[in-house]
Amino acid sequence: MPAQPPRRKPPGPHFRAQIEAAEAEGVAREHMTLRLTMADVANLKRDRELPVTDISFADGVMRYLGVKVEQGGVAESVLDRGA
């Protein structure tokens, strides 16, 4: 029987910590962008541990903790802190 790949940790807590660290360093959330893989977007949307208020959708834009989420187009999910 082939070995199962390691299960990925939920992206929510990881990016919450990064967002809070960036904010503590003076970066405003409106200047940040989460560039997420499609898998991380799906996992974030399905995470039952996250409060419903942590994710919002308005005007075709998904936000996590007030930070704009760009879906797909990256090999690895990252928090872009802006200029």
Buried (B, 14 or more C-beta within 10 A) or exposed (E): EEEEEEEEEBBBEEBBEBBEEBBEEEBEBEEBBBBBBEEBBEBBEEBEEBEEEBBEEEEEEBBBBEBBBBBEEBEEBBBBBEE
